[in-house]
Amino acid sequence: MAKMPEWVKVWAPVAVILGAMWTMNTRSEDRLTARLDRLTERIERVEMALSENGKAIARLEVRVGRVEDDVTWLRNNYRGDR
């Protein structure tokens, strides 16, 4: 068996460790990217829900205004002697 050069003995463990660190960093980055994508989707869904809720509230406000107008009309125009 051939003798391994000294630089290989010294640098091989360093290269292995750096490779492992690079792999872990890449996997962490992939996980963070996936998590950010999921959060972005959730935020978009919440924004859509808020928009729809705002529209529903506006419709309810219009209806409440109509009911208030009807009640006011009834109070002003109803006579108990009929």
Order of alpha helices (4+ residues) and beta strands (2+ residues): alpha
